[in-house]
Amino acid sequence: MKILMSAILASLVFGAYAFAEDVKENVTPFGATCRLCGEYGYCKKEAKHEEAVKALEKYYKENDMSVVVKKKEGRFMEAEVYKGDELVDKVVLDCKTGKIRSIK
């Protein structure tokens, strides 16, 4: 009985590795901010759409990535981040704070 339980437990533990998803490094780390509003994430006034797009493009261009803005709603902007032709992240930029959040 102990051998059977050990075999079942071992298959569950080692079987989980076979189905584990390959975790890639985050393109956009948690708490990332673009230089739109400074280091602490507070703008005295909300950035205009064009300023926010340029700041987001500049942030990702440093890592050889490009940005395609999909929509702007209120103070938030949703964009897709590409490395070459591959979609690597979807992000939301808060134009009031400059904070970038990955939503992928």
Secondary structure, 3 states (H helix, E strand, C coil): CHHHHHHHHHHHHHHHHHHCCCCCCCCCCCCEECCCCCCCCCCCCCCCHHHHHHHHHHHHHCCCCEEEEEEEECCEEEEEEEECCEEEEEEEEECCCCEEEECC
